[in-house]
Every structure is written in structure tokens, then in C-alpha cells.
Amino acid sequence: MDVERVIEELYGLLPEEFTAARDAYVAEARKAGDTDAVKAISGLRRPTTAAWVSNLFVRARPADVDRLLALGETLREAHRTLDPVKMREASGQRHKVVAALAREAAGPARDAGQPVSDAVLHDVEQIFHAVLAGPDVAEQWATGRLVKAPEVPVGFGEVIPEVAAPRPEPSKPSKSPKTAKPSKSPKPTAKRASKAEAERRERRERDRTDAEAAAAETRARDEALHRAEEERKAAQADVAAADESVTELERQLKEAKQEKRAAQDAATEAEKAVKEAGRAARDAHRAADRARNKVERSAD
């Protein structure tokens, strides 16, 4: 069995068609004695709806796939070099491109008869963000065989804020002419005000950083919740399909047992008929022998 062809076919099917088709191929491989194919195909998992939408997008839109992969390389390079200008530019493109491509991805799915809810669309966006974040995820995604949404690194691709321009230092008071009368040294109020302003900026920056971290953690938790719900739905669908398979197999087993009992009853009756026919044949032979002997005696 061509396992690669089977895998390619399975991940192109609608999610609700996946499990039954996979089990049918497993049964076919088992019947053929192809243990390697049985192991490879039985281990395949039904994709979540969002993963299926993403897989269909990969198959239907190769140009957009290349566009997203190229943006991911640019964004990761900007993070590696810590170039704030490139990071801002790439991050701005990232959000626009991901949102646009996620909407585009919903089109082929709807054309195939699969509704795409807002939650599914959100998960598709997270898949695209994960593709931009890591080359390993991007490579797996580009095969069109994704099973679920990968994790997105927290904080990846955040826009780098502009560096605030330094505040000008207060000008030093000019020295009094020698002819002027000596005066008292001015109190360092400007220095205290500058220090207080710096502390306020530092507190604001800490608060902003804490808020961004909390928002990122919230997004990560929401994404994990969406993924868990999708996985639960997929698992429930697998359980339902397995229940249907078990019910069908139990029905077939019951029918086979009934057929076996009927065959055993028929065999028993046939055995009785053979015995009766044997007795009748022996009786007929004996009767024939007696008749022949009688004829011979009469002839004598």
C-alpha cells in the first residue's frame, strides 16, 4: 500500500470523514498483511477544524503559502538581529497579513461545505502566527498535514516601542560677574524634578511591561482553551466513530454466530441423514442379497 498517497488523501478529506476513511485503509492493510502500513496509518489523528482549514489553504493557495513563509523568515531575522526598525516593520506586516490570509483561508473551507466560526478563524490565525514564529512549525505546516494548532511563543513579534527622546538637561546658571554681590546657591529643585520625572517614566514603563505580559498570558490561555475545545470535539468525534464501528462489528459478529449455529444445525441434520441413508442402503443390500439367493435356489 502506498502510505504517502493514503496520508495525502486522508488530510484532504473533511474532518468528519477522516476517521472512517482511516479505519477502512487500516482494515485493507491488515487484510493484505502490510504491518508497516497498518502501524503508520492507524497512528494518524483526525485534524481539528482549524488545522483542516489551514491544510486546505496550504493545498489551494501555494502563492500565499510562500508569502507567509517569506514573512516568517524576515520576522525571525529581525528578532535575531534585534533591529528595532525591521522588527516594527515586520510586526506591522505580520498582523495585517495574518488577518487577511485567515479570512482567505475560510473561503475554500466554506466552498467544501465546512462552516468556519469565529473561534475556528481565531485558531487559524494562531496557526499562522506560529508558522511565522518557528521554522520547524513552518516546515510541518507547509506539508498540509497539520493535526492541531501549534503553540505560539509568548511575546513573539510584539511591536518594539519608539525610544523616547532624552529630555534636555536644565541649563546651568551663569556665573555672576565679579562686580556683583555674592548670592546664596540655588536649591537643586530642577535636579529633584528631573529625578522624579525619571522615576515616573520608569514606573510607567514597568506598568506597561506588566500589562503587556498579562495581556500576552491572557491571549496564550485563551488560545490554549480554544485548542483544548477543538481537541475535545475531535476526540468526541473519534469516540462516536469508534462506537459506530463497534456497533457494526458487534452486529456482524451476532449475524456470524447465528449463521454458525444454523450451519451447525444443518451439519447435524445432514449427519443424521447420512446415517439413515447408510442404514437404508445396508438394508437394501441385504434385501437384494436375499432376493438373489432366493432366485438361485429356485433355479436349482
Buried (B, 14 or more C-beta within 10 A) or exposed (E): BEBEEBBBEBBBBBBBEBBEBBBEBBBBBBEEEBEEBBEBBBEBBBBBBBBBBBBBBBEBBEEBBEEBBEBBEBBBEBBEEEBBEBBBBBBEBBEEBBEEBBEBBBBBBEEBEBEBEEBBBBBBBBBBBBBBBBEEBBEBBBEBBBBBBBBBBEEBBBBBEEEEEEEEEEEEEEEEEEEEEEEEEEEEEBEEEBEEEEEEEEEEEEEEEEEEEEEBEEBBEEBEEBBEEBBEBBEEBBEEBEEEBEEEEEEEEEEEEEEEEEEEEEEEEEEEEEEEEEEEEEEEEEEEEEEEEEEEEEEE
